Amino acid sequence: MPATIGVLNGSVVVGLSASELEELASPQRKAAKLSSRDLGIALAVATDGATTVAGTIAVAHHVGIDVMATGDSVVFIEAPRRALTNPPI
């Protein structure tokens, strides 16, 4: 079962609903792009954000999701590279 992950109002949401996903994608929302290193700050300041591959892997591991897939082209920058070379999932 797919579970889109994001952060709304400083809370991690695993399994965003269609309306939550639309809300997060709204330009007025000004959601941040959250890598694994950004999640703690986003939660602390109660902001919104869409997770990067590394951010998604971190959340998925934390909640016990064992498999992760992405339909996006992965650009191997440092955070995703570390997450993908030693993945917890």
Secondary structure by P-SEA (a helix, b strand, c coil): cbbbbbbccccccccccaaaaaaaaccccccccccccaaaaaaaabbbbbbcaaaaaaaaaaacccbbbbccccccccaaaaaaacccc
